[in-house]
Amino acid sequence: MIAIGCDTAGYALKRSVIRYLEEKGIPYMDMGCDGTEAVDYPVYAKKVCRAILDGKADKGILLCGTGIGMSMAANKFRGIRAAVVSDCFSAEATRLHNDANVLCMGERVIGPGLAVKIAETFLNTGFSNVDRHIRRVKQIEEDL
């Protein structure tokens, strides 16, 4: 199950990603927002992160103008590893090396075609389970 959320600046991109999820038969939960009226992105980051932490979703996708605000809000939650991604190589690397569980993208940075490719890469790449990556992910989860 994928939890997906956005603010106003990511609404059109969210619709494109949802179309991809539906075409592939990937189950998802749409956590909002639901239109172009101004909203606060931390509200939607929290909804997606809570769904993951409560075991209702395996991964999340957050969309805003740049992806940065969403990632900052999401990474406040212990157990969430959110990455802002604008290319497929980084989407693959953050899953393989960081076991990222939230993908953040920016509608003002990338278009819908690339966003779908990035989401596909992120969702289809597993964690490497290499010892050094396991160790580093554990370090991220500790209080630094």
N, C-alpha and C positions, 0 to 999 in steps of 0.2 A: 504494500500500500504506500502510495506517495502522497504526502501532504503538500499542497501547493498554495502559495499566497502571494499577494502583491499589494503595492500601493497604486495610486492613480497613474504614476509615471510608468508603471510596469504592466498595466492592465491589458493593453493590446498584445504584448508579448506573452502574457499568461494565456490568453485565448489561443494563440498559436501552439504553445506547448501542450495545452489541454487537447487540442485537435490531434496532435501526435499521440498522446497517451491513449485517447479513444480509438484511434486507428490501429494501434498495436494491442489493444485490449489490456492495457496496464491499468489496474485499479488505482483510483486517486480520490482524494478528499479535497474539495475546493474550499479553502478557508477564507476566501474573500481577497481583496475588496471586489465589489460587484458593479463597478461603473467608473465614471470619470469625475465624480465629485471628490474634492480634496479630502484626504484621510491622512492619518499619521502612521508611517510605516512600522514603528515598533509594535503596534497593536497586532499586526499581521505576522510579524516575525515571531512574536510570543505564541500566537495560535499554532503556527506550524511546529515550533520547537516543543510545545506542550504535547502535541499529538505524537511526536516521536518519543519523547521522554515517558509518556504514559503508555507506550506500546501500541498505540492505535495506527501508527505509520512506521515504516522502516527507514524512509529517507524523506527529505524535504526539498522543495524548490521554492526559492524566494526571488521575486522580481521587483525592481524599482528602476529609477532613472539610470543609476550607475551600478547597482549591486552592492555598493560600499556601505550605505546606511543599513541595509538589511543584514549584511554580514556582521557589522559591528553589534547590532542588537542581538542577533542570533548567538554570537559567540559569548554573550554574557551568561548563557545557560550551561552549567556543568553537564557534560555529556554530549554537547553539541560541538561539532567541528565543521564550521561553515567556511566555504571558500568562494571568493569572487573569481569567476572564470569567464574569459573572453575568447578562448580557443580550445580546440579538442585535445591538444597535447596536455594542457594544464588540467582539463577535466579528467583525463586518464591518470595523470600523475597524482592528483590529489586523492583519488580513490586508492591507487596502488600503494602510495607512500604514507598518506595521512589518514586513511580510512574516513575521509570526509563523509558526513551524513546529510549535509545540507549544501545544495548548489545555489549560488547567488549569481544573478546576471542582471545586466543593465540594458533597458530598452533603448536608451540614448547612445549606447556604445555598440551594440550588435543588432543585427536584423533578425527577423523571424526564422529564416532558413538556417542561419548559423546557430541560433539558439536551440533549434530542434536537434541539430547534429551534436551540439555540446551536451544537451540533456540525454540524448541516446548514448553517447560515450560514457557519461557519468553513471547512468543507470545500468549499463551493461558491463561495467568494469568492477571487478571485485578487489578486495584488499589483498595485498601480496602475502601477508602472514610471514614475512621475512623477519627474523629476530630483531634486527636493528630498527625496523619500522614499528614493530610491536613495542619495543622499549621506548621509542620516541613518542608514540601515541600515549603511552602510560605517563610519560613525563608531562605531556600537555595537560592531562587530566589532573595532575597534582597541583597543589598550590605552589606557585613559583615564587 
